[in-house]
Amino acid sequence: MMLRRFSELRGTVIQAKDGDAGFVDDLYFNADSWVVRHIGVAVAEAPFGRLAALPSAFVLRVRPGGLLPRAVRIDLTRQQLQDLPDVARDPLTAGRVRLGAPEDLGRRGPFSPQSGALASSQAAAVEEIREQELLSGAAVSRYRTTAQDGGVGRVKDLVYDDRTWRICYLVVAPRKWWPRKGVLIDVRDVGAVDAAGRRVRLKLIRDEIRRAREYDPHMPLLW
């Protein structure tokens, strides 16, 4: 399992079958399972601010960088990516999103008859989540955190598995009076995510958070 930081994924080029097609802007996940269902892609040659909702099922590989630049390879053409539904943000909180209007879903995108057929498993994945309300990784990465016995600090980053697309940890930056720069909090220790209040409520007390695994941005996240 290779764990990666969401902050490193943002801005990564999307490589379609026929060339570069945009870049990663956001991740959208279910707050119950913490699984990334869609990736918000700023599509090349699209109006500024428009994000296409790319199902994570179409990601072939995340190339972390090194000899070759970072990239996310997808099993779609540039046109198929452009035809995907837009990300529709909740007007009251940017942390909660819906993936386009329900009447648009199933009529547009690579699962439509005009764009060719998908494998049944991929099509089923799109159908299953098309009306689901998801959370924005970019927004949650700025939320305040609250322990059972008081405030802690803020979420600084998300750590995800690049094969299963499951978010595994929150990187929490404690308040200034804490001696440590950041700790890794298992998402199983999250009690609730309050998008309206921009807050993550933890099941832990502050002393347990103090003893959590320290976050080191210079060390590879491989367990």
Secondary structure, DSSP 8 states (H G I E B T S, - for coil): -BEEEHHHHTT-EEEETTEEEEEEEEEEE-TTT-BEEEEEEEETTS-TT-EEEEEGGGEEEEE--SSS--EEEESS-HHHHHTS-B-EE-SS-TTEEE-S-TTTBTTBSTTSGGG----HHHHHHHHHHTT--EEEHHHHTT-EEEETTEEEEEEEEEEEETTT-BEEEEEEEE-TTSSSS-EEEEGGGEEEEETTTTEEEESS-HHHHHTS-B--TTS--B-
